Amino acid sequence: MQHCGKILYLNTMKKLVLVVLCGCLGLWCGCSNNSASSATGSGTGSATVKALANNLREVAALDSVWLGSDSGDIDEAPKHSVRLDSFAMETFEVTNGEFAEVMNWIMSTNPDSSQRIVHTDTSFGSDTVISTVYELIRVDSMAISGDTVYHAGLPLILLDLAYFTPDTVYTLDSTMSSNRTERKKYITALTLTPVNSYINYPVVQVSWYGAQFFCDAKSAKDSLSPDSSQYRLPREAEWEAAARAGLPYNSSFYPTGNTISLHTANYRQLNERALAAVNAYPPNPDSIYNLAGNAWEWCADFYAASFYTSLAAGVHNPVNTATGPTMVIRGGSYMDDAREQRSSNRDYLEPSRLEPFMGFRVVRTR
């Protein structure tokens, strides 16, 4: 894992990030390929994928699939085999349009003032210019279908008003300070309207908590009972199996194959690029998009650098549930170079972070 300054420097670079995010779609240009002549190890370990309804792709059960790498970063080793049950993965990263549809539904079905989402004015210091283009939404005691309760203070999403037009009705909490950077307002009505030109862009600046909230809200919207068939974040092993789907292990150094270029994925080569629509680049061989580049994706697992060393051969549905300060993220982004787009690459981020390179996609157990 190459955990350099790609994440940590962003807190002091919000203005620069805003300019990047508001830029136009990344240019399709003829740039050189990055390639891997061979990937270490042997065996096919290839998942079979078929189309389902609602933009889902079913990844068939696997008795043995190879994951990890002995030639990558230390936290990717050792290369190991796992056994996975079938699951369905969303073809695309969750878009601004899909996120708005689910959020609008959950707000319309939870109007009770005791179960509500909170808006908090924020300026990342005292910069009022920044506060006019971002709105921070926090979850405050929102119960969905009587199942999951989200406690006060958890950040949900930092809305970039270049992407959304929120129509909100607020009730000011009189117990809070009137200072702009501390003022807290309950959202009693919320309608998010994605800006048309960005409706098919991946929703970003969503925390891990916000992604979990979305999964529960989408499950409730689709009338899925609170059981194993609900929408959820992918386990790290499921994510990598899907990234390698349709290709033998030795041919899946990247989700695009053993080579990657700016024609096949949205990543940084010589110059900074911009976020792109979820269908702007070709899918992997099994028609799942953006598993390399565009936006990093949250996984269900807590991150541990040594997690793979603790796994027995052929372990069934591995997931790291050991509590830790960070969660696994996968897939690389438009801000990262080709090395970060590798199928086996692992990275991590605090679950409360709201970053312009962070998105997610959902899965369901079949």
N, C-alpha and C positions, 0 to 999 in steps of 0.2 A: 504494500500500500504506500502510495506516495502522498503523504498527508502534509503537503507544504502549505504555503500561505494562501491557497486558493479559497479557503473558507474564512479563515480567521481575520484576514485583512478587511473584509467587507463591511464590518461595523463602522469603520471610519471612512467608507467610500460610498455612502448612500447616494450622494449627488451624481457621482460618476456612473454608478449602476443605473440610476434612473435614465440617464442619457442613453446608455446602452440598450435598456429595455424598450425605450420608445423608438429605437431605430427601426428601420424597415427590415423586411425579411432578408436573412443572410444570402449573399450572392452565390449563385452556382458558378463556380469557376473551375478551370482546368488546373488542378493542383496535383502534386505527386502523391502516389499511394504510399501508405505505411503498410508494411507487410511483415508477416512472420513466415519464414521459410518452412518451419515445422513447429508443432507444439509438442512438448515433452509428453511421453506416455503413449499408451496404445489402447485399443478397444474402441468400440463404436459409441456406446452410451448415448444414443440419439433418441430424443423423444418424438413421438408421433402426435401430430396436432390436427384437429379438424374444426371446421367452422361451426359455431352455435349461433343462436339468436342474440340480439342485444349487444353486438360488437364483442362477443366473447369467443375465445378459441379454447377448445378442450385439449389439454395435454394428457395423453393416455398414461395409465399407471406404468411405472418402470420398475422392473425387478432389480436392475442394476444400471446406474448412470454415473459416469465419471465426472467429478467436480473438482475445483481447486487446481493448483498448479505447483510443480516442483521447480519451475524456472521463473516464477514471478516474485512478488514481495514475500517476506517471511510469513505474513499472516494468511497467505493463500496456500501454504503447505501444511500437510502433504496432500498431493493428489489422492483422492479417495473415492470410493464407490458408495452410493446410498440407494435406498429403495424408497420410491415415492408413490403415494396413491395418486389417482387421477385428480386433476383440478382444472378449472376454467379460468383463463386469464383474459383481462380486457385487452382488446386489440390495440388500443391507443392509450396513452397517458390520459388521465382525467382532464378534460378541457374546461376552459372558462364557461362555455355554454352548459356543460353537464353539471359543473359545480353550482352554477347559478340556479339551474332547474331544481336540484335537490335542496339547496338552501331555501329557495322560495317556498317549496312545498313544506319543509319542516317548520318554517316560521308561520305558515298559514294554519298548520295543525296543532301548534303549541302556543296559542295566544295568551295563555294564563300568565299573569305577571309574576307568579312564583316560579315559573319555569321559563327562563328567558336567556337570550344572548345579550352580552354586554358590549357596548362600544366604548372605547377609551380613547380620548384625544391623545395623540402622541406626537412629539416633534423631534425625537432623537436628540434631545438637548433642548435648546430654545429656538431652533430655526423654524420660524413660522412658514417659510416657503416650503420646506419639506412636509410640514403637517397639512398643507393644502392638497398634496398629491397622494397621501397615504391615509388610510383609516385602519386602525388596529381593532379587530374584533376578538373579544375574549368570550369564553364559555363560562356561564355562571349558573350552576345548578339546573342544567337542562337534562331532563329525563326523556328518553326516547322509547316509546312503547313499554314504559314501565320497567325497562331492563337496565340499561346503562345510565348512570348518573355522572355528569361531568361537574367537577367541583369548581368553585369560584377561582378565578385567576389564571386558568390555563389559556394560553394564547391559541387562537384558532387560525386566523389568516391575517396577513397584512395586505389589505386591498390596495392594489395599485390603480389609481383612478384613471390611468391611461387605458386600462383594460376593462374597467367596470364603471357603470353609473349606478350608484346605490340610491334608492328612494327609501328613506328611513324616517320613522317616527320615533322620537326619543322621549323618555321621561328622565329628567335629571335627578340623580341621587343627591338629596339635600344634605346627606351626612358627609359627602365628599368635599374636598377643597374646591373652590371656584377657580383655582389656578389652572391655566389651560393644560399644562402637562400632567395634571392629576385628576382632572374632571372626569367623572364616570357617569355615563348615561345608559339607561336600560333601553334596548331596542324593543319597542312594543309592536312594531310592524317593519318588515324589511322586504324590499323587492330589489334584487340585483339584476341589472340589465347589462350583459356583456357588450362592449363596443363591437360593432359588426365586424370590423377588420381583424379582431382578435378572438372571435368566438370559438375558433378551432385551434387556438394556441393552448398549450398545457397550462393549467392553473398552477401558479408558483407562489412562493412566499407563504406556503401552508406548513404549519408545524406537524410533527408526528401526531400530536393530539388532534389537530384539525383533520388529518387524514383518517384517523380512527373514528372521529365524529362523523365524517362524511360516510364511511362504510356503514355505520349503524343507521344513519339517516336514510341512506339509499336502500338498505334492507327493509326498513320500515315502509318506505315509499312503495317498494315492490312487494309488500305484504309477505316478506320472508320471516318465518318464525325464528325466535332467538335460539338457534341451534347451529350445528356445524355447516349448514348450507347457506348461511348469511354471507354477505360480502365482507371481505377482510383484506388486510395487507398481505402480500405474498411473503411466505417464509423465504429466507435467503437461498436455501437449496432449490426451492421452486423457481425462484427468479433466474438462477443460473441455468437450471435445466431448460427453461423456456428460451433463454438467450442462445443456448446451443442447439435448440430443437431443429430437426431437419438436417443436421450436419454431424458427421463423426467427430469424436473428441479432437482428433488430430487436425481437423479442418475448421475448428470453431474458436480460433485464437481470439477473434472478435465475433460479435453476434452477426456480422456481415460476412464472415468467412475468415480466411487467413490474411486478408488485406482489407484496408479501410481507406477511404478517400473522402474528400469534401463533396463528392457526388453521391456518396452512400450514407453519410452521417453528418450531423451538425456538431462540429467540434472546432477547437482552435488549432490553427496550424502556425501561421506567421503572425496573423493579426487577430484581434478580438472580433468575435462574431456576435450575432444576436439570436434571441429565441426565435423559433420558427413554428409554423403550424404543424400539428401532429402528423399530417399526411404529406408533408413537404419533401420527405426523403423516402427512399424505398424501404419496404419491410424486410425482416430477415427471411430466410427461405421458407418459413412456415407462416408468413403473413402477419407477424407481430411487429409493430412499428416502434422506433425510437428506443430500442433496448441498448443501443449505443448512441450516446450524445443527446442533445437538446436539453433535457433536464434530468438531474439526478432523481432517483426514486427511493422513497422510504420503504423499508422492509419491516416485518414484524419483530425480528430478532434484536435482542440486546447485542452490542458489539463486544467481542473478546478476541484479542489478537491470537490467542492460542486455542480457540474453539475447535479448529479442525484436528488438532493433536489429541483431543479428548474423545474423538468419535471412533467407535468400533467399525470395522469393515461391514458394509451392507446395512448400516443403521437405518431404521425406518422413520421417515418423515422428520429428520433432525430440525430442531429449532432451539436457539439459545434463549431460554427463559430466565437465566440467572440475572438478577437485577444489576444494572450498571448505570453509569452516567450518560452513556451514548447509545444510539441506535444505529443499526447497519443501514447504509445507503449504497445503491448500486447504479451502474449504467453510465456514469460520466455526464458531462454537460457541454453546452456551447462555449463555456469558459475554460475548458480543460483540453490538454493536448491528447494525441492519439493513444498514448500509453494508458490513460485513465479510462479508455473505452473498452479495454479488454474484458472478455467474458468472465475471467476469474478475479478481476480487480475488486477489492473490498475497500470501503471507506466508512466513515462514521461521523455522526453529528449529534449534538444535544437535542432532545426531542422538542424543546420549546423554541428552537431557532426558526426564524422566518427569513428565508433567503431567496433571492431572485433566480437562483439556479435549482431550487428544490421543488419537485413535483411528486407525483405518485400515480400508481395505477392499482386497480383492485382485482382480486381473484375470488373464486368460490370453490369450495370443496364439492366434487361431483359425487 
